[in-house]
Amino acid sequence: MAKKQAAPRVIIIVGANRGIGYYMVKHLLELGNFISVLDIETDNLKNLKENYPDKLIAITADAAKDEDIKNGVYETIKQFGKIDIAVHNACLCTFESEPDSDYGLYNKVMDINFFGALRLSKAVLPQMRKQGFGRIIFTCSGVGVTGFGNISPYASSKGAIESLAKCLEIENQKYGISFHLFHPPLTDTASASELPVPKEFMASPQKVGEGLAEHIDSKKFVICHSFSQAMQMKLCYRHPLFMGKMMWKMTTRADQSNKE
């Protein structure tokens, strides 16, 4: 049974209709929090809404549209009175090599992954500055640190998110606002389905989502769902290119073995 938190918070999450985000929302509700989800689809949240009618709102919104995010933030504050934590979890991942990825594709991925995080930040920061506290979390990826093959638009956007979080952390510390990064492992989600990696090597989205929910109050800049993932990320930060090349070789070999 989930442990009740002493002080429930109001948490807005962009991108949580399925996968890691869904299980994060489910567990945060079990912990007693008030949740607002912004996503282009909200159908999977219906059962949660039935169980938590007064603690969950689901708003149809596109992370790539300024007005959608602003409206979602407005409706959240209107419903719950404030926003304590904001999480950008929406993402777009593509699996083409650089020659097969035109500028339009890079722009599309950046618009959701990087500018989506910036849109959410710009939408919630005025309220957080006014109230004198808050935390903003971007869901990142190890490939944004290490690099990886045939995934440069996605990896580049995640690397940009890391820099954005650091800059905004420095600028907003005087307001009592902190920025953080979620760093989940390779997880069995729809966005990772095209990777040539056996399912048994992927983490469970439920375990990852619940683990991130449990650590959402962590004071660390990089937040992981488990101790082992935290150790892996430390290794990635210490030897980024080495880890990227090694993981790419392992993935390529696994893909070749599956085709034989």
Disulfide bonds with the S-S distance in Angstrom:
none
